């Protein structure tokens, strides 16, 4: 299974900025415009970073969901094909 966290290091390299700092600012409730003024990052670039983070979260949730569904299917098949174990 994939790691349970987003790889912030690769995003920092990709966008050449401190992504962890941006995430903390978003969690505190700052708007994109406030962050852009404070950090000097283009608002379009901020939107790209945010969408990359959202996609990474979706992938993690989907992978987690698929693995749990696969585990359930294996258990059900095991019980169905061999009920005496």
PEHU-V24346 format. One record per residue. N is the residue number from 1. RES is the residue in one small letter. PHI is phi in degrees with one decimal (none if undefined). PSI is psi in whole degrees, -180 to 180 (NA if undefined). OMEGA is omega in radians with two decimals (999 if undefined). Layout:
n->N res->RES phi->PHI psi->PSI omega->OMEGA
n->N res->RES phi->PHI psi->PSI omega->OMEGA
//
This chain:
n->1 res->x phi->none psi->152 omega->-3.13
n->2 res->x phi->-69.5 psi->166 omega->3.10
n->3 res->x phi->-66.5 psi->159 omega->-3.05
n->4 res->x phi->-89.0 psi->4 omega->-3.12
n->5 res->x phi->-129.7 psi->158 omega->3.08
n->6 res->x phi->-77.3 psi->143 omega->3.13
n->7 res->x phi->-81.1 psi->89 omega->-3.10
n->8 res->x phi->-67.4 psi->-30 omega->-3.11
n->9 res->x phi->-62.1 psi->-44 omega->-3.14
n->10 res->x phi->-68.0 psi->-36 omega->3.08
n->11 res->x phi->-66.7 psi->-37 omega->3.09
n->12 res->x phi->-62.3 psi->-43 omega->3.12
n->13 res->x phi->-67.3 psi->-41 omega->-3.09
n->14 res->x phi->-64.2 psi->-44 omega->-3.07
n->15 res->x phi->-100.9 psi->-4 omega->3.13
n->16 res->x phi->54.6 psi->48 omega->3.09
n->17 res->x phi->-152.5 psi->169 omega->-3.13
n->18 res->x phi->-86.1 psi->97 omega->-3.07
n->19 res->x phi->-69.6 psi->-35 omega->3.13
n->20 res->x phi->-61.2 psi->-39 omega->3.11
n->21 res->x phi->-64.7 psi->-40 omega->3.12
n->22 res->x phi->-65.0 psi->-42 omega->3.13
n->23 res->x phi->-61.8 psi->-44 omega->3.11
n->24 res->x phi->-61.1 psi->-41 omega->3.13
n->25 res->x phi->-64.5 psi->-43 omega->3.11
n->26 res->x phi->-63.6 psi->-40 omega->3.13
n->27 res->x phi->-65.3 psi->-32 omega->3.12
n->28 res->x phi->-76.4 psi->-11 omega->3.07
n->29 res->x phi->102.1 psi->10 omega->3.11
n->30 res->x phi->-71.9 psi->145 omega->3.11
n->31 res->x phi->-81.8 psi->167 omega->3.12
n->32 res->x phi->-61.7 psi->-38 omega->-3.13
n->33 res->x phi->-66.7 psi->-40 omega->3.10
n->34 res->x phi->-64.1 psi->-43 omega->3.13
n->35 res->x phi->-65.8 psi->-41 omega->3.14
n->36 res->x phi->-61.9 psi->-42 omega->3.12
n->37 res->x phi->-67.5 psi->-39 omega->-3.09
n->38 res->x phi->-71.4 psi->-42 omega->-3.03
n->39 res->x phi->-97.4 psi->-20 omega->-3.10
n->40 res->x phi->82.9 psi->13 omega->3.14
n->41 res->x phi->-86.9 psi->142 omega->3.10
n->42 res->x phi->-62.4 psi->135 omega->-3.13
n->43 res->x phi->-59.0 psi->-32 omega->3.10
n->44 res->x phi->-66.2 psi->-40 omega->3.10
n->45 res->x phi->-64.9 psi->-39 omega->3.08
n->46 res->x phi->-61.0 psi->-42 omega->3.12
n->47 res->x phi->-63.7 psi->-39 omega->3.10
n->48 res->x phi->-64.4 psi->-42 omega->3.12
n->49 res->x phi->-62.4 psi->-45 omega->-3.14
n->50 res->x phi->-61.9 psi->-42 omega->-3.14
n->51 res->x phi->-68.2 psi->-36 omega->3.06
n->52 res->x phi->-62.8 psi->-41 omega->3.13
n->53 res->x phi->-65.5 psi->-43 omega->3.12
n->54 res->x phi->-62.4 psi->-41 omega->3.12
n->55 res->x phi->-64.9 psi->-39 omega->3.12
n->56 res->x phi->-64.1 psi->-41 omega->3.10
n->57 res->x phi->-63.4 psi->-42 omega->3.11
n->58 res->x phi->-61.3 psi->-43 omega->3.13
n->59 res->x phi->-62.7 psi->-42 omega->3.12
n->60 res->x phi->-62.6 psi->-46 omega->3.13
n->61 res->x phi->-64.0 psi->-40 omega->3.14
n->62 res->x phi->-65.9 psi->-42 omega->3.12
n->63 res->x phi->-63.9 psi->-42 omega->3.12
n->64 res->x phi->-63.4 psi->-42 omega->3.13
n->65 res->x phi->-65.9 psi->-44 omega->-3.14
n->66 res->x phi->-63.6 psi->-39 omega->-3.13
n->67 res->x phi->-68.8 psi->-37 omega->3.12
n->68 res->x phi->-70.0 psi->-37 omega->3.09
n->69 res->x phi->-66.3 psi->-38 omega->3.11
n->70 res->x phi->-65.7 psi->-40 omega->3.11
n->71 res->x phi->-62.8 psi->-41 omega->3.11
n->72 res->x phi->-64.1 psi->-43 omega->-3.12
n->73 res->x phi->-63.7 psi->-40 omega->3.13
n->74 res->x phi->-64.3 psi->-45 omega->3.13
n->75 res->x phi->-63.5 psi->-42 omega->-3.13
n->76 res->x phi->-66.3 psi->-42 omega->3.12
n->77 res->x phi->-64.4 psi->-40 omega->3.14
n->78 res->x phi->-61.2 psi->-45 omega->3.14
n->79 res->x phi->-67.9 psi->-39 omega->-3.09
n->80 res->x phi->-67.6 psi->-46 omega->-3.06
n->81 res->x phi->-80.6 psi->-29 omega->-3.09
n->82 res->x phi->-138.1 psi->82 omega->-3.04
n->83 res->x phi->-74.8 psi->-9 omega->-3.06
n->84 res->x phi->-94.4 psi->6 omega->3.14
n->85 res->x phi->-104.5 psi->NA omega->999
//
